[in-house]
Amino acid sequence: MADDDTPRVTTTKATTTTSSAKATTTTTTVTASEDGDINWGDANTDGHVSVGDAVAILQNIGNKDKYELSPEGKRNADVYDNGDGISSKDALSIMKYDAHLIDKLPESYKK
């Protein structure tokens, strides 16, 4: 950290980390690749992949009427055994991605 407490921003691949003496925030943004416009993991369609997306999936599983995912969010959310629909395993894959335990989404494809 610089002596003047100016936050430093470091960008590596798709991860941007901003830190200061008071707080650290990490936001991961997934961009479209060979899969067209699919933003893998972005279930709540806010443009970022975070634990919030895993929560949105789990809320949707618990109460589809109250916590509906958009068609785009449903497509983005299917990251574990892609092609088999949305499950708690998709939420877990997103949490693993957010924690940097895996480096890409989707984690796997339906066989």
Summary of the structure (lengths in Angstrom):
residues: 111
radius of gyration: 15.5
end to end distance: 47.7
largest distance: 54.2
contacts: 290
relative contact order: 0.15
helix: 27%
strand: 16%
